[in-house]
């Protein structure tokens, strides 16, 4: 692999990883450095902001859901097209699920596998010298993970910064860990959120100006030269033995058809880039259409994919999209249609919005869902498919996740699509539905097990 890389992580969620990652990306790009980004774990939102900051696609890297060969291929592809690859971590550095080393879904898995230094973000609001104790614990927890530097976030004053920095400098560590900058406490730096996380990049007014502001903050408060100097060269790919890397398509989901109709608008936007890239590398074409604009899938396609997103925010418009409904029903008479999460909700009989209003959906499956009756479902999933579907052949095992607040208010009478277990291997029972050529599930597929 060419290029260098580093990981931005933190002791916990909410410490400011995303804002600091974006500040670094925007500042490095402003300096003319070829920078790309990746996101650890299953996340649809952050990669969109990464792409806005770098001008290049951002991929997901998930050590639980992705086989090592796919991880290697995705990192090799990103590194080949960048001087510096910045990986934004997920949750806390060592947070994940129980499992064998390297397959726990942690940011630390990626740091150890690719020998990438970690830039640790410490949120020091409400503490001072105690931050040094936190850093000592993280530095010693796993010797395969190297903390190369620290950024202090939400610093209240120069005195506050000095108290923390001096305590860290006084640590008697085998290798000193420098403080590479600090960002002041500023509530206006936070991004707006909704029930599934941040508002998407395409919906964020003034995003370019906000990224410019972050770049200026990084230039003023962070030692960008030291950050760059701390990025490490990538080791030879373990899967390739240092030879020619495999393309991501070799380990991604197979395309469900030669030409795939993909719903794509503000109601349907949750598609992992590595899946689309894998389809294209396998020779498939992707024809995007907008159900919100009342567009049906193109007749010259041989499969239709309705991804997740926010259909509950647009239930009225989707219910009124008569050409979309009619066209999807015609399509399903002769070709496969699959819906993930939000797409699955739209394939059902009805969707109740947050106000309690029931909206008629396409009725291609028999279930009904509600966002008024919220129940968070969150976590890794492994699905064994009962029949062949656009996700894969019958009997195949696919890893992914669920992340939704909608509840299933009526299961309908359709046969289930798959049997699920969670990230700890506990059976969750049958899931999803299938009727003729139509399949759907709340499960988001990431890669074959």
Buried (B, 14 or more C-beta within 10 A) or exposed (E): BEBBBBBBBBBEEEBBBBBBBBBBBBBBBBEEBBBBBBBBBBBBBBBBBBBBBBEBBBBBBBBBBBBBBBBBBBBBBBBBBBBBBBBBBBBBBBBBBEBEEBBBBBBBBBBBBBBBBBBBBBBBBEBBEEBBEBBBEBBEEBEEBBBBBBBBBBBEEEEBBEBBBEBBEEEEEEEEBBBBBBBBBEEEBEBEEEBBBBBBBEBBEEBEEBBBBBBBBBBEBBBBEBBBEBBBEBEEBEBBEEEEBBBBBBBBBBBBBEBBBBBBBBBBBBBBBBBBBBBBBBEBEBBBBBBBEBBBBBEEBBBBBBBBBBBBBBBEBBBEBEEBBEBBBEBBEEBBBBBBBBBBBBBBBBBBBBEEEBBBBBBBBBBBBBBBEEEEBEBBBBBBBBEBBBBBEEEBBBBBBBBBBBBBBEEBEBEBBBBBBBBEEEEBEBBBBBBEBBBBBBBBBBBBB
